[in-house]
Amino acid sequence: AFVDNYPQFKKMSGTVSKHVTVVGELSRLVSERQLMEVSEVEQELACQNDHSSAQQVTLQIVHFHHSL
């Protein structure tokens, strides 16, 4: 019965809530710090010989953060 399982439900609910909070904060930080874009630039620098587009994106990221 639900009443018998309620303590376990309550515990799991708290755990899920904490998980959602942590994931939400991580997502916010990744977005705020443009970490996906930074990662893409890192990959391009590591794998491509022509770094001109990586340079442009890097300058855009730096400009964006200085304008905050």
All heavy atoms as TSV, in Angstrom:
chain	resi	resn	atom	element	x	y	z
A	1	ALA	N	N	0.843	-1.190	0.000
A	1	ALA	CA	C	0.000	0.000	0.000
A	1	ALA	C	C	0.881	1.244	0.000
A	1	ALA	O	O	2.021	1.223	0.455
A	1	ALA	CB	C	-0.912	-0.002	1.210
A	2	PHE	N	N	0.315	2.313	-0.504
A	2	PHE	CA	C	1.054	3.569	-0.606
A	2	PHE	C	C	1.551	4.035	0.756
A	2	PHE	O	O	2.687	4.506	0.881
A	2	PHE	CB	C	0.186	4.642	-1.254
A	2	PHE	CG	C	0.890	5.979	-1.344
A	2	PHE	CD1	C	1.855	6.197	-2.311
A	2	PHE	CD2	C	0.604	6.993	-0.446
A	2	PHE	CE1	C	2.517	7.400	-2.389
A	2	PHE	CE2	C	1.262	8.212	-0.521
A	2	PHE	CZ	C	2.223	8.421	-1.502
A	3	VAL	N	N	0.731	3.914	1.771
A	3	VAL	CA	C	1.104	4.381	3.114
A	3	VAL	C	C	2.341	3.641	3.609
A	3	VAL	O	O	3.234	4.245	4.203
A	3	VAL	CB	C	-0.077	4.204	4.096
A	3	VAL	CG1	C	0.347	4.552	5.515
A	3	VAL	CG2	C	-1.264	5.065	3.668
A	4	ASP	N	N	2.443	2.350	3.314
A	4	ASP	CA	C	3.603	1.559	3.732
A	4	ASP	C	C	4.869	1.986	2.996
A	4	ASP	O	O	5.967	1.946	3.556
A	4	ASP	CB	C	3.354	0.069	3.482
A	4	ASP	CG	C	2.222	-0.477	4.337
A	4	ASP	OD1	O	1.989	0.083	5.437
A	4	ASP	OD2	O	1.572	-1.447	3.901
A	5	ASN	N	N	4.720	2.394	1.752
A	5	ASN	CA	C	5.872	2.760	0.935
A	5	ASN	C	C	6.200	4.254	0.980
A	5	ASN	O	O	7.163	4.691	0.349
A	5	ASN	CB	C	5.630	2.357	-0.527
A	5	ASN	CG	C	5.556	0.861	-0.688
A	5	ASN	OD1	O	6.215	0.117	0.032
A	5	ASN	ND2	N	4.741	0.416	-1.629
A	6	TYR	N	N	5.424	5.032	1.717
A	6	TYR	CA	C	5.591	6.481	1.728
A	6	TYR	C	C	6.983	6.925	2.185
A	6	TYR	O	O	7.572	7.812	1.549
A	6	TYR	CB	C	4.500	7.150	2.562
A	6	TYR	CG	C	4.586	8.653	2.506
A	6	TYR	CD1	C	4.195	9.340	1.358
A	6	TYR	CD2	C	5.087	9.385	3.579
A	6	TYR	CE1	C	4.295	10.715	1.286
A	6	TYR	CE2	C	5.184	10.761	3.515
A	6	TYR	CZ	C	4.786	11.418	2.373
A	6	TYR	OH	O	4.891	12.772	2.289
A	7	PRO	N	N	7.560	6.352	3.263
A	7	PRO	CA	C	8.905	6.804	3.657
A	7	PRO	C	C	9.934	6.629	2.535
A	7	PRO	O	O	10.754	7.526	2.298
A	7	PRO	CB	C	9.244	5.930	4.863
A	7	PRO	CG	C	7.916	5.555	5.422
A	7	PRO	CD	C	7.025	5.397	4.220
A	8	GLN	N	N	9.879	5.503	1.841
A	8	GLN	CA	C	10.799	5.272	0.730
A	8	GLN	C	C	10.524	6.265	-0.404
A	8	GLN	O	O	11.453	6.805	-1.004
A	8	GLN	CB	C	10.673	3.828	0.217
A	8	GLN	CG	C	11.603	3.489	-0.920
A	8	GLN	CD	C	13.075	3.481	-0.530
A	8	GLN	OE1	O	13.437	3.440	0.634
A	8	GLN	NE2	N	13.932	3.567	-1.532
A	9	PHE	N	N	9.256	6.509	-0.685
A	9	PHE	CA	C	8.872	7.481	-1.708
A	9	PHE	C	C	9.410	8.864	-1.355
A	9	PHE	O	O	9.963	9.576	-2.200
A	9	PHE	CB	C	7.346	7.519	-1.856
A	9	PHE	CG	C	6.856	8.633	-2.722
A	9	PHE	CD1	C	6.902	8.537	-4.106
A	9	PHE	CD2	C	6.352	9.794	-2.141
A	9	PHE	CE1	C	6.458	9.584	-4.903
A	9	PHE	CE2	C	5.908	10.846	-2.935
A	9	PHE	CZ	C	5.964	10.733	-4.320
A	10	LYS	N	N	9.257	9.244	-0.110
A	10	LYS	CA	C	9.708	10.569	0.355
A	10	LYS	C	C	11.224	10.690	0.212
A	10	LYS	O	O	11.728	11.718	-0.247
A	10	LYS	CB	C	9.280	10.754	1.818
A	10	LYS	CG	C	9.539	12.116	2.368
A	10	LYS	CD	C	8.536	13.104	1.855
A	10	LYS	CE	C	8.680	14.396	2.618
A	10	LYS	NZ	N	8.044	15.495	1.959
A	11	LYS	N	N	11.950	9.625	0.569
A	11	LYS	CA	C	13.412	9.628	0.455
A	11	LYS	C	C	13.823	9.763	-1.010
A	11	LYS	O	O	14.691	10.564	-1.347
A	11	LYS	CB	C	13.991	8.345	1.044
A	11	LYS	CG	C	15.488	8.253	0.959
A	11	LYS	CD	C	16.001	6.947	1.521
A	11	LYS	CE	C	17.501	6.844	1.349
A	11	LYS	NZ	N	18.014	5.551	1.748
A	12	MET	N	N	13.211	8.990	-1.891
A	12	MET	CA	C	13.548	9.033	-3.308
A	12	MET	C	C	13.176	10.382	-3.917
A	12	MET	O	O	13.891	10.905	-4.770
A	12	MET	CB	C	12.864	7.893	-4.058
A	12	MET	CG	C	13.443	6.533	-3.718
A	12	MET	SD	S	12.637	5.202	-4.592
A	12	MET	CE	C	13.201	5.491	-6.251
A	13	SER	N	N	12.079	10.945	-3.481
A	13	SER	CA	C	11.652	12.246	-3.967
A	13	SER	C	C	12.691	13.312	-3.632
A	13	SER	O	O	13.018	14.163	-4.462
A	13	SER	CB	C	10.303	12.606	-3.363
A	13	SER	OG	O	9.911	13.894	-3.741
A	14	GLY	N	N	13.220	13.260	-2.421
A	14	GLY	CA	C	14.267	14.208	-2.006
A	14	GLY	C	C	15.530	14.031	-2.827
A	14	GLY	O	O	16.172	15.010	-3.230
A	15	THR	N	N	15.890	12.781	-3.094
A	15	THR	CA	C	17.081	12.490	-3.885
A	15	THR	C	C	16.920	13.016	-5.307
A	15	THR	O	O	17.833	13.637	-5.859
A	15	THR	CB	C	17.344	10.967	-3.914
A	15	THR	OG1	O	17.519	10.511	-2.567
A	15	THR	CG2	C	18.575	10.627	-4.723
A	16	VAL	N	N	15.766	12.786	-5.905
A	16	VAL	CA	C	15.499	13.281	-7.254
A	16	VAL	C	C	15.531	14.803	-7.276
A	16	VAL	O	O	16.101	15.410	-8.189
A	16	VAL	CB	C	14.155	12.733	-7.789
A	16	VAL	CG1	C	13.748	13.446	-9.066
A	16	VAL	CG2	C	14.233	11.231	-8.010
A	17	SER	N	N	14.957	15.416	-6.281
A	17	SER	CA	C	14.936	16.869	-6.203
A	17	SER	C	C	16.358	17.437	-6.140
A	17	SER	O	O	16.678	18.406	-6.843
A	17	SER	CB	C	14.140	17.317	-4.986
A	17	SER	OG	O	14.147	18.706	-4.867
A	18	LYS	N	N	17.215	16.821	-5.330
A	18	LYS	CA	C	18.615	17.262	-5.241
A	18	LYS	C	C	19.309	17.092	-6.589
A	18	LYS	O	O	20.057	17.968	-7.031
A	18	LYS	CB	C	19.360	16.471	-4.170
A	18	LYS	CG	C	18.952	16.814	-2.762
A	18	LYS	CD	C	19.671	15.923	-1.778
A	18	LYS	CE	C	19.082	16.050	-0.398
A	18	LYS	NZ	N	19.681	15.083	0.532
A	19	HIS	N	N	19.080	15.959	-7.237
A	19	HIS	CA	C	19.687	15.684	-8.532
A	19	HIS	C	C	19.267	16.741	-9.555
A	19	HIS	O	O	20.109	17.287	-10.283
A	19	HIS	CB	C	19.281	14.287	-9.015
A	19	HIS	CG	C	19.744	13.964	-10.391
A	19	HIS	ND1	N	21.045	13.611	-10.672
A	19	HIS	CD2	C	19.081	13.957	-11.571
A	19	HIS	CE1	C	21.166	13.400	-11.966
A	19	HIS	NE2	N	19.985	13.597	-12.540
A	20	VAL	N	N	17.984	17.040	-9.606
A	20	VAL	CA	C	17.470	18.032	-10.555
A	20	VAL	C	C	18.078	19.405	-10.264
A	20	VAL	O	O	18.448	20.136	-11.190
A	20	VAL	CB	C	15.931	18.075	-10.531
A	20	VAL	CG1	C	15.390	19.264	-11.290
A	20	VAL	CG2	C	15.358	16.778	-11.086
A	21	THR	N	N	18.228	19.745	-9.007
A	21	THR	CA	C	18.827	21.030	-8.628
A	21	THR	C	C	20.283	21.106	-9.083
A	21	THR	O	O	20.704	22.112	-9.665
A	21	THR	CB	C	18.738	21.238	-7.103
A	21	THR	OG1	O	17.356	21.232	-6.723
A	21	THR	CG2	C	19.381	22.539	-6.671
A	22	VAL	N	N	21.045	20.041	-8.837
A	22	VAL	CA	C	22.459	20.019	-9.230
A	22	VAL	C	C	22.594	20.087	-10.750
A	22	VAL	O	O	23.385	20.871	-11.284
A	22	VAL	CB	C	23.170	18.764	-8.667
A	22	VAL	CG1	C	24.545	18.566	-9.294
A	22	VAL	CG2	C	23.295	18.868	-7.160
A	23	VAL	N	N	21.824	19.281	-11.467
A	23	VAL	CA	C	21.890	19.280	-12.928
A	23	VAL	C	C	21.475	20.647	-13.487
A	23	VAL	O	O	22.092	21.152	-14.429
A	23	VAL	CB	C	21.039	18.133	-13.519
A	23	VAL	CG1	C	20.899	18.272	-15.023
A	23	VAL	CG2	C	21.640	16.791	-13.161
A	24	GLY	N	N	20.472	21.246	-12.910
A	24	GLY	CA	C	20.043	22.569	-13.346
A	24	GLY	C	C	21.135	23.609	-13.161
A	24	GLY	O	O	21.371	24.443	-14.040
A	25	GLU	N	N	21.828	23.559	-12.032
A	25	GLU	CA	C	22.911	24.504	-11.765
A	25	GLU	C	C	24.083	24.266	-12.718
A	25	GLU	O	O	24.680	25.209	-13.245
A	25	GLU	CB	C	23.370	24.397	-10.308
A	25	GLU	CG	C	24.513	25.315	-9.935
A	25	GLU	CD	C	24.197	26.805	-10.035
A	25	GLU	OE1	O	23.030	27.189	-10.214
A	25	GLU	OE2	O	25.151	27.603	-9.941
A	26	LEU	N	N	24.410	22.998	-12.945
A	26	LEU	CA	C	25.482	22.696	-13.898
A	26	LEU	C	C	25.134	23.194	-15.298
A	26	LEU	O	O	25.980	23.760	-15.992
A	26	LEU	CB	C	25.765	21.189	-13.924
A	26	LEU	CG	C	26.445	20.624	-12.679
A	26	LEU	CD1	C	26.493	19.106	-12.750
A	26	LEU	CD2	C	27.835	21.199	-12.519
A	27	SER	N	N	23.912	22.986	-15.707
A	27	SER	CA	C	23.468	23.452	-17.019
A	27	SER	C	C	23.565	24.970	-17.121
A	27	SER	O	O	24.006	25.515	-18.142
A	27	SER	CB	C	22.032	22.996	-17.267
A	27	SER	OG	O	21.561	23.471	-18.487
A	28	ARG	N	N	23.172	25.654	-16.065
A	28	ARG	CA	C	23.248	27.119	-16.042
A	28	ARG	C	C	24.691	27.586	-16.179
A	28	ARG	O	O	24.994	28.492	-16.968
A	28	ARG	CB	C	22.641	27.664	-14.747
A	28	ARG	CG	C	22.581	29.191	-14.685
A	28	ARG	CD	C	22.170	29.694	-13.313
A	28	ARG	NE	N	23.198	29.479	-12.311
A	28	ARG	CZ	C	24.306	30.230	-12.190
A	28	ARG	NH1	N	24.543	31.223	-13.026
A	28	ARG	NH2	N	25.185	29.984	-11.246
A	29	LEU	N	N	25.605	26.945	-15.459
A	29	LEU	CA	C	27.013	27.337	-15.518
A	29	LEU	C	C	27.627	27.054	-16.887
A	29	LEU	O	O	28.399	27.864	-17.408
A	29	LEU	CB	C	27.810	26.613	-14.427
A	29	LEU	CG	C	27.525	27.068	-12.992
A	29	LEU	CD1	C	28.200	26.139	-11.992
A	29	LEU	CD2	C	27.958	28.502	-12.788
A	30	VAL	N	N	27.292	25.908	-17.470
A	30	VAL	CA	C	27.795	25.570	-18.806
A	30	VAL	C	C	27.337	26.621	-19.804
A	30	VAL	O	O	28.120	27.092	-20.636
A	30	VAL	CB	C	27.341	24.152	-19.228
A	30	VAL	CG1	C	27.562	23.915	-20.710
A	30	VAL	CG2	C	28.074	23.091	-18.409
A	31	SER	N	N	26.084	27.009	-19.710
A	31	SER	CA	C	25.545	28.017	-20.616
A	31	SER	C	C	26.163	29.386	-20.354
A	31	SER	O	O	26.621	30.065	-21.285
A	31	SER	CB	C	24.028	28.084	-20.456
A	31	SER	OG	O	23.488	29.079	-21.269
A	32	GLU	N	N	26.194	29.796	-19.107
A	32	GLU	CA	C	26.715	31.112	-18.726
A	32	GLU	C	C	28.166	31.285	-19.143
A	32	GLU	O	O	28.582	32.352	-19.593
A	32	GLU	CB	C	26.589	31.289	-17.213
A	32	GLU	CG	C	27.146	32.577	-16.666
A	32	GLU	CD	C	27.038	32.624	-15.156
A	32	GLU	OE1	O	25.908	32.781	-14.654
A	32	GLU	OE2	O	28.066	32.468	-14.476
A	33	ARG	N	N	28.947	30.241	-18.995
A	33	ARG	CA	C	30.383	30.316	-19.294
A	33	ARG	C	C	30.713	29.864	-20.715
A	33	ARG	O	O	31.878	29.764	-21.068
A	33	ARG	CB	C	31.154	29.493	-18.275
A	33	ARG	CG	C	30.993	30.068	-16.878
A	33	ARG	CD	C	31.666	29.258	-15.838
A	33	ARG	NE	N	31.394	29.823	-14.523
A	33	ARG	CZ	C	31.927	29.382	-13.412
A	33	ARG	NH1	N	32.750	28.353	-13.437
A	33	ARG	NH2	N	31.621	29.936	-12.268
A	34	GLN	N	N	29.681	29.575	-21.489
A	34	GLN	CA	C	29.821	29.165	-22.892
A	34	GLN	C	C	30.778	27.978	-23.033
A	34	GLN	O	O	31.598	27.916	-23.945
A	34	GLN	CB	C	30.290	30.338	-23.753
A	34	GLN	CG	C	29.275	31.458	-23.848
A	34	GLN	CD	C	29.740	32.570	-24.741
A	34	GLN	OE1	O	30.734	33.222	-24.445
A	34	GLN	NE2	N	29.032	32.778	-25.832
A	35	LEU	N	N	30.667	27.014	-22.141
A	35	LEU	CA	C	31.606	25.901	-22.127
A	35	LEU	C	C	31.467	24.984	-23.333
A	35	LEU	O	O	32.462	24.385	-23.762
A	35	LEU	CB	C	31.465	25.103	-20.823
A	35	LEU	CG	C	31.818	25.890	-19.553
A	35	LEU	CD1	C	31.666	25.003	-18.327
A	35	LEU	CD2	C	33.214	26.473	-19.639
A	36	MET	N	N	30.283	24.886	-23.916
A	36	MET	CA	C	30.133	24.078	-25.131
A	36	MET	C	C	30.902	24.729	-26.281
A	36	MET	O	O	31.578	24.042	-27.051
A	36	MET	CB	C	28.664	23.886	-25.485
A	36	MET	CG	C	27.875	23.108	-24.447
A	36	MET	SD	S	28.502	21.463	-24.128
A	36	MET	CE	C	27.934	20.634	-25.584
A	37	GLU	N	N	30.818	26.048	-26.392
A	37	GLU	CA	C	31.535	26.764	-27.431
A	37	GLU	C	C	33.042	26.660	-27.208
A	37	GLU	O	O	33.810	26.462	-28.155
A	37	GLU	CB	C	31.103	28.231	-27.486
A	37	GLU	CG	C	29.690	28.447	-27.994
A	37	GLU	CD	C	28.602	28.251	-26.939
A	37	GLU	OE1	O	28.907	27.876	-25.792
A	37	GLU	OE2	O	27.434	28.477	-27.278
A	38	VAL	N	N	33.477	26.790	-25.962
A	38	VAL	CA	C	34.899	26.666	-25.629
A	38	VAL	C	C	35.395	25.263	-25.987
A	38	VAL	O	O	36.468	25.110	-26.587
A	38	VAL	CB	C	35.150	26.972	-24.134
A	38	VAL	CG1	C	36.574	26.613	-23.728
A	38	VAL	CG2	C	34.864	28.439	-23.845
A	39	SER	N	N	34.615	24.265	-25.673
A	39	SER	CA	C	34.982	22.888	-25.992
A	39	SER	C	C	35.115	22.692	-27.497
A	39	SER	O	O	36.037	22.025	-27.974
A	39	SER	CB	C	33.937	21.928	-25.421
A	39	SER	OG	O	34.234	20.606	-25.787
A	40	GLU	N	N	34.192	23.277	-28.241
A	40	GLU	CA	C	34.244	23.173	-29.704
A	40	GLU	C	C	35.531	23.813	-30.247
A	40	GLU	O	O	36.187	23.249	-31.128
A	40	GLU	CB	C	33.026	23.861	-30.309
A	40	GLU	CG	C	32.906	23.703	-31.797
A	40	GLU	CD	C	31.646	24.344	-32.351
A	40	GLU	OE1	O	30.677	24.578	-31.603
A	40	GLU	OE2	O	31.648	24.609	-33.562
A	41	VAL	N	N	35.908	24.956	-29.698
A	41	VAL	CA	C	37.142	25.625	-30.121
A	41	VAL	C	C	38.353	24.749	-29.781
A	41	VAL	O	O	39.267	24.602	-30.610
A	41	VAL	CB	C	37.273	27.019	-29.461
A	41	VAL	CG1	C	38.665	27.610	-29.685
A	41	VAL	CG2	C	36.213	27.962	-30.002
A	42	GLU	N	N	38.356	24.171	-28.595
A	42	GLU	CA	C	39.461	23.295	-28.205
A	42	GLU	C	C	39.603	22.125	-29.174
A	42	GLU	O	O	40.721	21.779	-29.584
A	42	GLU	CB	C	39.250	22.760	-26.787
A	42	GLU	CG	C	39.421	23.805	-25.706
A	42	GLU	CD	C	39.070	23.270	-24.334
A	42	GLU	OE1	O	38.304	22.292	-24.228
A	42	GLU	OE2	O	39.572	23.841	-23.354
A	43	GLN	N	N	38.476	21.525	-29.543
A	43	GLN	CA	C	38.505	20.406	-30.483
A	43	GLN	C	C	39.016	20.854	-31.851
A	43	GLN	O	O	39.793	20.139	-32.494
A	43	GLN	CB	C	37.114	19.784	-30.622
A	43	GLN	CG	C	36.677	19.002	-29.412
A	43	GLN	CD	C	37.588	17.801	-29.172
A	43	GLN	OE1	O	37.891	17.046	-30.081
A	43	GLN	NE2	N	38.026	17.652	-27.941
A	44	GLU	N	N	38.576	22.012	-32.282
A	44	GLU	CA	C	39.026	22.514	-33.580
A	44	GLU	C	C	40.528	22.779	-33.570
A	44	GLU	O	O	41.234	22.444	-34.521
A	44	GLU	CB	C	38.264	23.782	-33.947
A	44	GLU	CG	C	38.568	24.262	-35.353
A	44	GLU	CD	C	37.689	25.402	-35.798
A	44	GLU	OE1	O	36.532	25.496	-35.357
A	44	GLU	OE2	O	38.181	26.205	-36.605
A	45	LEU	N	N	41.019	23.370	-32.484
A	45	LEU	CA	C	42.456	23.630	-32.384
A	45	LEU	C	C	43.267	22.339	-32.380
A	45	LEU	O	O	44.345	22.269	-32.966
A	45	LEU	CB	C	42.763	24.443	-31.123
A	45	LEU	CG	C	42.310	25.898	-31.140
A	45	LEU	CD1	C	42.492	26.527	-29.768
A	45	LEU	CD2	C	43.055	26.694	-32.202
A	46	ALA	N	N	42.732	21.315	-31.736
A	46	ALA	CA	C	43.435	20.041	-31.639
A	46	ALA	C	C	43.396	19.255	-32.945
A	46	ALA	O	O	44.330	18.506	-33.243
A	46	ALA	CB	C	42.842	19.200	-30.508
A	47	CYS	N	N	42.341	19.423	-33.730
A	47	CYS	CA	C	42.124	18.537	-34.882
A	47	CYS	C	C	42.294	19.206	-36.239
A	47	CYS	O	O	42.370	18.502	-37.253
A	47	CYS	CB	C	40.726	17.931	-34.796
A	47	CYS	SG	S	40.462	16.949	-33.322
A	48	GLN	N	N	42.327	20.520	-36.296
A	48	GLN	CA	C	42.393	21.222	-37.582
A	48	GLN	C	C	43.708	21.987	-37.701
A	48	GLN	O	O	44.248	22.469	-36.711
A	48	GLN	CB	C	41.225	22.211	-37.722
A	48	GLN	CG	C	39.860	21.618	-37.574
A	48	GLN	CD	C	39.497	20.679	-38.721
A	48	GLN	OE1	O	39.896	20.883	-39.854
A	48	GLN	NE2	N	38.737	19.645	-38.405
A	49	ASN	N	N	44.174	22.118	-38.919
A	49	ASN	CA	C	45.384	22.910	-39.157
A	49	ASN	C	C	45.068	24.396	-39.290
A	49	ASN	O	O	45.877	25.236	-38.931
A	49	ASN	CB	C	46.097	22.421	-40.425
A	49	ASN	CG	C	46.750	21.076	-40.209
A	49	ASN	OD1	O	47.186	20.764	-39.109
A	49	ASN	ND2	N	46.812	20.277	-41.259
A	50	ASP	N	N	43.893	24.717	-39.810
A	50	ASP	CA	C	43.492	26.107	-39.986
A	50	ASP	C	C	42.779	26.585	-38.725
A	50	ASP	O	O	41.689	26.135	-38.406
A	50	ASP	CB	C	42.555	26.241	-41.196
A	50	ASP	CG	C	42.111	27.676	-41.426
A	50	ASP	OD1	O	42.727	28.595	-40.836
A	50	ASP	OD2	O	41.152	27.864	-42.190
A	51	HIS	N	N	43.427	27.483	-38.001
A	51	HIS	CA	C	42.891	27.947	-36.716
A	51	HIS	C	C	42.155	29.277	-36.817
A	51	HIS	O	O	41.787	29.856	-35.799
A	51	HIS	CB	C	44.020	28.065	-35.690
A	51	HIS	CG	C	44.651	26.753	-35.371
A	51	HIS	ND1	N	45.902	26.645	-34.815
A	51	HIS	CD2	C	44.218	25.480	-35.539
A	51	HIS	CE1	C	46.213	25.379	-34.651
A	51	HIS	NE2	N	45.210	24.652	-35.080
A	52	SER	N	N	41.920	29.760	-38.038
A	52	SER	CA	C	41.321	31.091	-38.188
A	52	SER	C	C	39.902	31.160	-37.612
A	52	SER	O	O	39.550	32.131	-36.946
A	52	SER	CB	C	41.323	31.529	-39.653
A	52	SER	OG	O	40.596	30.608	-40.442
A	53	SER	N	N	39.075	30.136	-37.861
A	53	SER	CA	C	37.716	30.188	-37.306
A	53	SER	C	C	37.737	30.023	-35.786
A	53	SER	O	O	36.941	30.643	-35.086
A	53	SER	CB	C	36.807	29.147	-37.961
A	53	SER	OG	O	37.224	27.852	-37.646
A	54	ALA	N	N	38.667	29.215	-35.279
A	54	ALA	CA	C	38.798	29.066	-33.818
A	54	ALA	C	C	39.204	30.390	-33.193
A	54	ALA	O	O	38.719	30.756	-32.119
A	54	ALA	CB	C	39.810	27.980	-33.476
A	55	GLN	N	N	40.057	31.113	-33.879
A	55	GLN	CA	C	40.481	32.424	-33.380
A	55	GLN	C	C	39.292	33.383	-33.325
A	55	GLN	O	O	39.113	34.099	-32.346
A	55	GLN	CB	C	41.583	33.003	-34.258
A	55	GLN	CG	C	42.063	34.363	-33.795
A	55	GLN	CD	C	43.101	34.970	-34.723
A	55	GLN	OE1	O	43.304	34.493	-35.832
A	55	GLN	NE2	N	43.738	36.022	-34.268
A	56	GLN	N	N	38.469	33.383	-34.350
A	56	GLN	CA	C	37.298	34.266	-34.383
A	56	GLN	C	C	36.333	33.932	-33.250
A	56	GLN	O	O	35.840	34.828	-32.564
A	56	GLN	CB	C	36.586	34.150	-35.725
A	56	GLN	CG	C	37.355	34.746	-36.873
A	56	GLN	CD	C	36.672	34.477	-38.211
A	56	GLN	OE1	O	35.715	33.728	-38.299
A	56	GLN	NE2	N	37.187	35.107	-39.263
A	57	VAL	N	N	36.058	32.651	-33.044
A	57	VAL	CA	C	35.133	32.242	-31.981
A	57	VAL	C	C	35.718	32.590	-30.618
A	57	VAL	O	O	35.008	33.066	-29.726
A	57	VAL	CB	C	34.801	30.737	-32.085
A	57	VAL	CG1	C	33.977	30.281	-30.895
A	57	VAL	CG2	C	34.077	30.439	-33.391
A	58	THR	N	N	37.016	32.375	-30.449
A	58	THR	CA	C	37.675	32.710	-29.174
A	58	THR	C	C	37.540	34.193	-28.880
A	58	THR	O	O	37.213	34.584	-27.753
A	58	THR	CB	C	39.160	32.306	-29.216
A	58	THR	OG1	O	39.253	30.911	-29.462
A	58	THR	CG2	C	39.854	32.647	-27.908
A	59	LEU	N	N	37.759	35.025	-29.885
A	59	LEU	CA	C	37.611	36.471	-29.691
A	59	LEU	C	C	36.174	36.840	-29.348
A	59	LEU	O	O	35.936	37.710	-28.504
A	59	LEU	CB	C	38.085	37.220	-30.933
A	59	LEU	CG	C	39.590	37.174	-31.193
A	59	LEU	CD1	C	39.928	37.807	-32.543
A	59	LEU	CD2	C	40.352	37.844	-30.071
A	60	GLN	N	N	35.211	36.176	-29.974
A	60	GLN	CA	C	33.798	36.441	-29.655
A	60	GLN	C	C	33.493	36.066	-28.208
A	60	GLN	O	O	32.803	36.804	-27.504
A	60	GLN	CB	C	32.898	35.651	-30.599
A	60	GLN	CG	C	32.886	36.168	-32.013
A	60	GLN	CD	C	32.133	35.245	-32.956
A	60	GLN	OE1	O	31.745	34.139	-32.598
A	60	GLN	NE2	N	31.932	35.700	-34.189
A	61	ILE	N	N	33.997	34.927	-27.765
A	61	ILE	CA	C	33.751	34.472	-26.387
A	61	ILE	C	C	34.382	35.453	-25.397
A	61	ILE	O	O	33.750	35.854	-24.415
A	61	ILE	CB	C	34.282	33.047	-26.179
A	61	ILE	CG1	C	33.437	32.051	-26.986
A	61	ILE	CG2	C	34.292	32.670	-24.700
A	61	ILE	CD1	C	34.019	30.644	-27.046
A	62	VAL	N	N	35.624	35.845	-25.663
A	62	VAL	CA	C	36.317	36.777	-24.763
A	62	VAL	C	C	35.592	38.122	-24.746
A	62	VAL	O	O	35.368	38.702	-23.678
A	62	VAL	CB	C	37.791	36.948	-25.187
A	62	VAL	CG1	C	38.454	38.099	-24.453
A	62	VAL	CG2	C	38.550	35.650	-24.956
A	63	HIS	N	N	35.192	38.602	-25.904
A	63	HIS	CA	C	34.472	39.880	-25.983
A	63	HIS	C	C	33.169	39.795	-25.195
A	63	HIS	O	O	32.808	40.716	-24.458
A	63	HIS	CB	C	34.205	40.244	-27.444
A	63	HIS	CG	C	33.506	41.563	-27.600
A	63	HIS	ND1	N	32.241	41.821	-27.113
A	63	HIS	CD2	C	33.878	42.714	-28.189
A	63	HIS	CE1	C	31.874	43.042	-27.396
A	63	HIS	NE2	N	32.848	43.617	-28.059
A	64	PHE	N	N	32.448	38.695	-25.340
A	64	PHE	CA	C	31.179	38.512	-24.633
A	64	PHE	C	C	31.386	38.588	-23.124
A	64	PHE	O	O	30.638	39.260	-22.424
A	64	PHE	CB	C	30.553	37.167	-25.013
A	64	PHE	CG	C	29.317	36.846	-24.226
A	64	PHE	CD1	C	28.095	37.412	-24.571
A	64	PHE	CD2	C	29.366	35.980	-23.144
A	64	PHE	CE1	C	26.946	37.128	-23.833
A	64	PHE	CE2	C	28.221	35.689	-22.412
A	64	PHE	CZ	C	27.017	36.269	-22.768
A	65	HIS	N	N	32.420	37.931	-22.627
A	65	HIS	CA	C	32.644	37.908	-21.178
A	65	HIS	C	C	33.138	39.256	-20.646
A	65	HIS	O	O	32.847	39.609	-19.501
A	65	HIS	CB	C	33.600	36.780	-20.789
A	65	HIS	CG	C	32.926	35.450	-20.789
A	65	HIS	ND1	N	32.099	35.034	-19.771
A	65	HIS	CD2	C	32.919	34.449	-21.692
A	65	HIS	CE1	C	31.626	33.848	-20.037
A	65	HIS	NE2	N	32.094	33.460	-21.206
A	66	HIS	N	N	33.843	39.996	-21.473
A	66	HIS	CA	C	34.282	41.319	-21.027
A	66	HIS	C	C	33.146	42.331	-21.038
A	66	HIS	O	O	33.190	43.328	-20.329
A	66	HIS	CB	C	35.447	41.836	-21.877
A	66	HIS	CG	C	36.749	41.193	-21.552
A	66	HIS	ND1	N	37.330	41.255	-20.309
A	66	HIS	CD2	C	37.583	40.426	-22.305
A	66	HIS	CE1	C	38.452	40.590	-20.296
A	66	HIS	NE2	N	38.639	40.062	-21.510
A	67	SER	N	N	32.105	42.055	-21.819
A	67	SER	CA	C	30.978	42.979	-21.877
A	67	SER	C	C	29.976	42.757	-20.747
A	67	SER	O	O	29.045	43.532	-20.587
A	67	SER	CB	C	30.262	42.865	-23.226
A	67	SER	OG	O	29.656	41.592	-23.361
A	68	LEU	N	N	30.168	41.687	-19.965
A	68	LEU	CA	C	29.232	41.401	-18.856
A	68	LEU	C	C	29.470	42.309	-17.701
A	68	LEU	O	O	30.145	42.839	-17.176
A	68	LEU	CB	C	29.349	39.947	-18.403
A	68	LEU	CG	C	28.896	38.913	-19.416
A	68	LEU	CD1	C	29.091	37.517	-18.853
A	68	LEU	CD2	C	27.433	39.089	-19.759
